[in-house]
Amino acid sequence: MTKDKLNSGEKALQINLDAKKYGVFAEIGAGQEVARWFFHVGKASGTVAKTISAYDMAVSDAIYGTSDRYVSRMRLQSMLDLEYSLLVKRLDKTIGDRRTFFAFANTVTTKHVAKPGDEGGHGWLGIKFQSAPRSEPSTIIIHARLLDAETGRQQETVGILGVNLIYGAFYQHLEPERLIGSLMDSLTNQRIEVDMIKFSGPAFNGLDNRLMALQLVQQWLSEAALFTADGETIIPSELLYKKPVLLERGSFRPLTNPMLDMLERAQEMFVQQPALKDDPPVVMFEMTLRQLQVGDAIDHRDFLDRVDTLGALGKPVLISNFLRYHRLVTYLSRHTQKPVGLPIGLVRFRDVMDEKFYTDMPGGIMESLGQLFKNGAKLYVYPSLDKKTGKLTTVENLEVPPSLRHLFTHLLENKFIENITKFNPDALKIYSSEVLAKIQSGDESLAKLIPPQIFEVIKAKKLFEWGQKQAAVAV
């Protein structure tokens, strides 16, 4: 097998000519765009046992069982399970000793995009396959957003993505990072975003799906990836749909008592908003790729260690490429119209209000802040204590450049920015450099500086080498 990239037709033909591969294609919602490739290139009889497209809802329910949502992970999984089991039941006795069976399925909705910024289509694609004859099957499931403006182009994208997924499962499953990158072959991130991937089964024993979620962001298949506290990869709408969101971003090496105090005090203020109407918010953490870097690279073990400590607090984690807060809020607002709250330390807030960070934007800081606050987001600012002078700085006594004073006053008076007043004074005395020094030295008085759940994870996983990798990280 060559390492060079093949186009969709070449991939489909190679699979058709592979005498070992034999399977079923089940597609709902965007035509039979994936199966079409295998018929178009010829020799499909060597690969295709059956194609099916149950478009009618009643027919689909009769085959796969009832479902509240037809374009969903649950529907995709039922399609994969049923079609794979039927294939094996019907053909294993006759050809199972020399063929590896597979079932490919997708359930997709295409949508005409009226203008830039409108949501396009999306869908679930998956493959359940044997890596050797009569072996237990493995599964890859992905979710994709279709970004083209025309439905025909979205259908074309589904076909190409499906071929890439099938080819990757057969020939690249031993190199999952390479498989992920190959999903974009013959595509661009202007046409598609793959925001969730999950590997399971014996072909992927020992594979951590959190690292695969990280790969989606690293390789620019998606701007962000999300997983729950227990490491389950999910799409944003599964967690955020019609929910208020309170999100704290940071490097979390590790999360300290001041950071937890900032989150909890902000949450107390956030839930008082009338717009929440007793609707509890999703509380989550976010790390950008830049915050994950140690030097010029991302240490995967370090990444998992940080995520494990956050998981001890029972909160989901978002990994993103959003350096600026306005891009983060735009992303969240795509999945929920409910309020968004962002706890932020005073040091980082100073950067948000610094014009030098927006010189690449035509509208400068005004454009960034306009996008940040246009959907009703709020910043909850945690104060800062100067240990040497004992001076407490809050948004109320923060010095801002003369050119920004009127803008700053406007944001304060209209409560786009709110001062966290009920904070733990002792927490302000804790600095990240002190925490990291205690981790490095193995000093168990560290327990007084970080949440107890996180301290137990650090002890259990023997993470005291963290401090040797990074001398100081901003809170």
C-alpha positions, 0 to 999 in steps of 0.5 A: 500500500502506498503512502501517497494520498489517493483520491476518492475513486482510487480509494474505492477501486482499491477496496473493490479489488481487495478480495477480503473486504465484503459488506453492507452500505446503509445510508439515510438522508443524503442519497446513497453517496458513499455506495455510489462511489463503489458502483461508479469505479467498477468491480463493486460486486467484489465489495458490496453485499447490499445497499439500503436507504430507508428514507421513510420514517415508518420504514426506518423505524420498522427496520432499526427501531423507533427513535426520537431523532433520526440524525443521531448517534443512537440511530447510527449505532442501531443501523451499524449493529443490525446490518452487521449482524445480518451480514454475518448471520447470512454469509459467515458459514459460506465465506467467513473464513476468507472475508472480513465483513463490514457494515457502513452506515450514515444518517445525514441531514443536508440543508440549504444555507441561505447566507453565510453564518447560517447553519448547514447540514450535519450527520453521523457516519460509522463503520463496524468492521473485522480486521481479520476473518471471523474476528470480533468487530471494531467500530469508528463513529464520526460526526460532521458538519457540512459547511457548503451552501448548496445541498448538492455540494453537501451530498458530495462531501458526504460521499467523499468523507464516507469513502475516506472513513471506510478506506482508513478503517481498512488500511490505516486502523493501526495508525489512528492519527494518520487515519484522522488526517486522511478523513480530509483527503479531497476536502477542506475545512471550508467544506466540512468540520469533523467535531467528534470521533470515537474508536472502539473494539479490539482493533483499538485496544488501549487507544484513548479517545480523548487523544483522538479528540485532541487530534481533531483539533491539532489537525484542524478537522475541527476548531474544538472537541468536547468530552465528558468528565469520564472521557466520553467524546460527544458533540457540543449539541449533546451537552449544550443544546438549550442550556446556559453555559458557564465556562472557565478556561485555563492551563490547569497544571493543575487547577488551584483553589483560586481557580475553583473559588473563581468558578464557584463564585461566578456560578453563584452570580450567574444563576441569579440571572432572570434568563436562567429561570431555574435552568441549571447551567452546564459548567465546564473547563476549556483549554486551548492548544497553546495552553497545552503546549510544553515548548513547541509540542503537546505532550500527550501524557501531560494532556491526559494528566491534566484532563484526569485532574479536571475529571475528578471535579466531574466537569466536561472539558473542551479543547479548542483553537480559540485564542480569543474569547470572542471566538469561543463565545461565537462557538458556544452560541452556535449550540445554545441561545441561552446565556454564557458566563465566563469567569476570568482572572484580572490578569487575563482580563487585562489582556482582553482589554489590551488593544495591542492584541487586536491589531490584525482585526479590521475593527480592532478591540471594538470588533472583538468585544462586539462579537464577545458580548453581542449574544449576552455573554458576561465576564465575571472578573476575579480580583488580584492581590499583590503579595508585596504591597497587599493591594487588591485590584478589581475591575472597580479600581483597575487602571485602563488607558484613557482611550478605553475608559468610556468603553470600559465604563459602558461595559461595566454599567451595562453589566457585560463585565461584573466584579466578583466581590464574594471571594475567599481572601485566603485563595488570593494568596495562592500563586501558581508558582508556589503550587508548581514548586510544591508539586516538583518537590513532592511537598504534601502541603500542596493539599492546602493549595488545590482541591482535595479531589485533584490532590488525590489524583496527583498522588495516585498518578504520581504527577509530581514531575509536572513542576519539572516541566514548567516553572510557572503557569498563569492562574 
